[in-house]
Amino acid sequence: MRFADKYTKAFKYLLPAPFTIAVSLTIITFLIAFFTTRPATESLSGYSIQLLKYWEEGIWSSGLMVFAMQMMLMLVLGHVLALTKPVNYIINLAVKSCNNTAKAAALVTLLTVIVSLFNWGLGLIFGAIFARKVAEHATQLKLKINYPLIGAAGYSGLMVWHGGLSGSSLAKVAEPGHLKAMMVGILPESEIALLPEKISYWNTVGSNMNLFVIALLVIVLPLAMYWMGKRTNSTLINIIDNESKEKLTKIEGAEKLDHSIFFSLFFGGIILFYVGYKIVIDYDFSILNFFTPNNINLLLLALAIILHKSFYNFLKAIDKAVGGASGILIQFPLYFGVMGLMKSSGLVTDISTFFVDISNETTYPIFTFLSAGLVNIFVPSGGGQWALQGPIIVQAARDLGISLPKSIMALAYGDQLTNMLQPFWALPLLGITGLKAKEILPYTLFLMVIGTGIYLLALLLF
C-alpha cells in the first residue's frame, strides 16, 4: 500500500480543509469575474464593490438558504433513522453472514448502495455502522478480515446517491418553478417561459438510462468488492463495542411525555398518514413525483420519530447526528455567494458559451460528467455544485438542443463519482469505524474506476 500512503500525503499537501477550499474558490471566482467581465466603463474600485454586492446577494438568497436547510435535514434525519433499533436489527442480522472479507465486502456494498439510493444521509451512516459491526463481529469470533476494505464498502453509497431519490439536483428540479427561478437574470424572460415547470423523477431517477446504471451498480459493485476481498490480505483486528449503556433514572411528571411511546407513535403516525394522503390524493399514486426535498424530509421525520419510539430517544439521536451537518451549515452560503458572483457578473454565460462551442450532442454529456467530477473535488457538495453548475447546464443544454434530464444526470454521476477521491463526506464514517482516510482510499479509488466505466457506458449508450 505504498501508493496509498504517497497518494494520501499528496492529497493532504495539495488540498486544505473543505472550508478553506470554499473560501479559496470564492476568491478565485471573484478574480476571474473581475478580470474577464468588467465593463470598460466601470472603474476598478466601482466594479469590485459591485462584485461584492453580487456575492452578498448570493449568500443570503432566500431560495438557496431554504435549499441548504433541506439538505441539512436530509443528512441529519437520515443519520437519525440509521440509529433506530429496526435498522440496527437489520445490520446485526446481515453481520452474521460476514464470516470472511470477501462476503463482508460484497454484502456491505450491496446493502449500502441500496439504502443510499433512498437517502444519502441514511446510506452514509448505515454503511459506517455496518462496517463497524462487521469489525466487532470479527473481533469476537477471532476472524481475519481486511477492515479498510470493509470501511470502503461502507462508503460506496456516496458514489451512487446522486442518482437516487435524495439526489440534490434531481430533487430541486422536481420542485415546481425551481428551474425558472434559477435562470432569472441569466436567460431572457421569453426563454425562461419555455423552460419546463419541473422535471419529475420519472425523467431522471426513473429514466431508462438511470435504471440501467442502478442495475449495473447493484450487480457489479458488490461483485467487484467480493473479487477484491479474495485478493487482499486479512488480519486479526481488535475492535470493541464502544456503546456506553445509559444509567436509568426515575422519570417523573411531564418528563413522562418525553419517554411516552404512545405520544411519539401518535404524532409520527399523523405525519405518516399525511404522507400517504399526499401520495394518493395530491400525486395520484405517482410515487416518484412525490419525492421532492420537503416530502423526503417529511417522510424521514415520520419514520425517525416512530422507529425511535419516544421523543427522548429521537432527540438523543439528533444530538449525535447534527454535528455531521456542520459542513453544509457553514459552507453552503459560501457556494451560494460564488453562484451569485457567477450569475450576476455574466461569468456563467461565458462558461456556458465555451462548452457549447466545443461540444456536440454526443460529447456534451461526457464533458458535463468529467467537469462535474473535477468540480466536486473542490466543491464536495451535490447541492453546492448544483447551485454552481446548474445554470450552466440548463443554458448549454438549451443552446445545443440536448436532453436536459440527461445533462442533469451527467452532472449527478460526475459529482458522486469523485466522492471516492475526495474524503470530505467520509469524515462521519471514519469517526464511527476508527479508520483513517489513507486506509480506505486505495479501495475507494478501485470503486471509482469501476464507476467511471459504468457511467460513461450509460452516457454513450443512451
Secondary structure in CASP SS format (residue, H / E / C, confidence):
PFRMAT SS
TARGET T0000
AUTHOR 0000-0000-0000
METHOD secondary structure of the structure
MODEL  1
M C 1.00
R H 1.00
F H 1.00
A H 1.00
D H 1.00
K H 1.00
Y H 1.00
T H 1.00
K H 1.00
A H 1.00
F H 1.00
K H 1.00
Y H 1.00
L H 1.00
L C 1.00
P C 1.00
A C 1.00
P H 1.00
F H 1.00
T H 1.00
I H 1.00
A H 1.00
V H 1.00
S H 1.00
L H 1.00
T H 1.00
I H 1.00
I H 1.00
T H 1.00
F H 1.00
L H 1.00
I H 1.00
A H 1.00
F H 1.00
F H 1.00
T H 1.00
T H 1.00
R C 1.00
P C 1.00
A C 1.00
T C 1.00
E C 1.00
S C 1.00
L H 1.00
S H 1.00
G H 1.00
Y H 1.00
S H 1.00
I H 1.00
Q H 1.00
L H 1.00
L H 1.00
K H 1.00
Y H 1.00
W H 1.00
E H 1.00
E H 1.00
G H 1.00
I H 1.00
W C 1.00
S C 1.00
S H 1.00
G H 1.00
L H 1.00
M H 1.00
V H 1.00
F H 1.00
A H 1.00
M H 1.00
Q H 1.00
M H 1.00
M H 1.00
L H 1.00
M H 1.00
L H 1.00
V H 1.00
L H 1.00
G H 1.00
H H 1.00
V H 1.00
L H 1.00
A H 1.00
L C 1.00
T C 1.00
K H 1.00
P H 1.00
V H 1.00
N H 1.00
Y H 1.00
I H 1.00
I H 1.00
N H 1.00
L H 1.00
A H 1.00
V H 1.00
K C 1.00
S C 1.00
C C 1.00
N C 1.00
N C 1.00
T H 1.00
A H 1.00
K H 1.00
A H 1.00
A H 1.00
A H 1.00
L H 1.00
V H 1.00
T H 1.00
L H 1.00
L H 1.00
T H 1.00
V H 1.00
I H 1.00
V H 1.00
S H 1.00
L H 1.00
F H 1.00
N C 1.00
W H 1.00
G H 1.00
L H 1.00
G H 1.00
L H 1.00
I H 1.00
F H 1.00
G H 1.00
A H 1.00
I H 1.00
F H 1.00
A H 1.00
R H 1.00
K H 1.00
V H 1.00
A H 1.00
E H 1.00
H H 1.00
A H 1.00
T H 1.00
Q H 1.00
L H 1.00
K C 1.00
L C 1.00
K E 1.00
I E 1.00
N C 1.00
Y H 1.00
P H 1.00
L H 1.00
I H 1.00
G H 1.00
A H 1.00
A H 1.00
G H 1.00
Y H 1.00
S H 1.00
G H 1.00
L H 1.00
M H 1.00
V C 1.00
W H 1.00
H H 1.00
G H 1.00
G C 1.00
L C 1.00
S C 1.00
G C 1.00
S H 1.00
S H 1.00
L H 1.00
A H 1.00
K H 1.00
V H 1.00
A C 1.00
E C 1.00
P C 1.00
G C 1.00
H H 1.00
L H 1.00
K H 1.00
A H 1.00
M H 1.00
M C 1.00
V E 1.00
G C 1.00
I C 1.00
L E 1.00
P C 1.00
E H 1.00
S H 1.00
E H 1.00
I H 1.00
A C 1.00
L C 1.00
L C 1.00
P C 1.00
E C 1.00
K C 1.00
I C 1.00
S C 1.00
Y C 1.00
W C 1.00
N C 1.00
T C 1.00
V C 1.00
G C 1.00
S C 1.00
N H 1.00
M H 1.00
N H 1.00
L H 1.00
F H 1.00
V H 1.00
I H 1.00
A H 1.00
L H 1.00
L H 1.00
V H 1.00
I H 1.00
V H 1.00
L H 1.00
P H 1.00
L H 1.00
A H 1.00
M H 1.00
Y H 1.00
W H 1.00
M H 1.00
G H 1.00
K H 1.00
R C 1.00
T C 1.00
N C 1.00
S C 1.00
T E 1.00
L E 1.00
I C 1.00
N C 1.00
I C 1.00
I C 1.00
D C 1.00
N C 1.00
E C 1.00
S C 1.00
K C 1.00
E C 1.00
K C 1.00
L C 1.00
T C 1.00
K C 1.00
I C 1.00
E C 1.00
G C 1.00
A C 1.00
E H 1.00
K H 1.00
L H 1.00
D H 1.00
H C 1.00
S C 1.00
I H 1.00
F H 1.00
F H 1.00
S H 1.00
L H 1.00
F H 1.00
F H 1.00
G H 1.00
G H 1.00
I H 1.00
I H 1.00
L H 1.00
F H 1.00
Y H 1.00
V H 1.00
G H 1.00
Y H 1.00
K H 1.00
I H 1.00
V H 1.00
I H 1.00
D H 1.00
Y C 1.00
D C 1.00
F C 1.00
S C 1.00
I H 1.00
L H 1.00
N H 1.00
F H 1.00
F C 1.00
T C 1.00
P H 1.00
N H 1.00
N H 1.00
I H 1.00
N H 1.00
L H 1.00
L H 1.00
L H 1.00
L H 1.00
A H 1.00
L H 1.00
A H 1.00
I H 1.00
I H 1.00
L H 1.00
H H 1.00
K C 1.00
S C 1.00
F H 1.00
Y H 1.00
N H 1.00
F H 1.00
L H 1.00
K H 1.00
A H 1.00
I H 1.00
D H 1.00
K H 1.00
A H 1.00
V H 1.00
G H 1.00
G H 1.00
A H 1.00
S H 1.00
G H 1.00
I H 1.00
L H 1.00
I H 1.00
Q H 1.00
F H 1.00
P H 1.00
L H 1.00
Y H 1.00
F H 1.00
G H 1.00
V H 1.00
M H 1.00
G H 1.00
L H 1.00
M H 1.00
K H 1.00
S H 1.00
S H 1.00
G C 1.00
L H 1.00
V H 1.00
T H 1.00
D H 1.00
I H 1.00
S H 1.00
T H 1.00
F H 1.00
F H 1.00
V H 1.00
D H 1.00
I H 1.00
S C 1.00
N C 1.00
E C 1.00
T C 1.00
T H 1.00
Y H 1.00
P H 1.00
I H 1.00
F H 1.00
T H 1.00
F H 1.00
L H 1.00
S H 1.00
A H 1.00
G H 1.00
L H 1.00
V H 1.00
N H 1.00
I H 1.00
F H 1.00
V C 1.00
P C 1.00
S C 1.00
G H 1.00
G H 1.00
G H 1.00
Q H 1.00
W H 1.00
A H 1.00
L H 1.00
Q H 1.00
G H 1.00
P H 1.00
I H 1.00
I H 1.00
V H 1.00
Q H 1.00
A H 1.00
A H 1.00
R H 1.00
D H 1.00
L H 1.00
G C 1.00
I C 1.00
S C 1.00
L H 1.00
P H 1.00
K H 1.00
S H 1.00
I H 1.00
M H 1.00
A H 1.00
L H 1.00
A H 1.00
Y H 1.00
G H 1.00
D H 1.00
Q H 1.00
L H 1.00
T H 1.00
N H 1.00
M H 1.00
L C 1.00
Q C 1.00
P H 1.00
F H 1.00
W H 1.00
A H 1.00
L H 1.00
P H 1.00
L H 1.00
L H 1.00
G H 1.00
I H 1.00
T H 1.00
G C 1.00
L C 1.00
K C 1.00
A H 1.00
K H 1.00
E H 1.00
I H 1.00
L H 1.00
P H 1.00
Y H 1.00
T H 1.00
L H 1.00
F H 1.00
L H 1.00
M H 1.00
V H 1.00
I H 1.00
G H 1.00
T H 1.00
G H 1.00
I H 1.00
Y H 1.00
L H 1.00
L H 1.00
A H 1.00
L H 1.00
L H 1.00
L H 1.00
F C 1.00
END
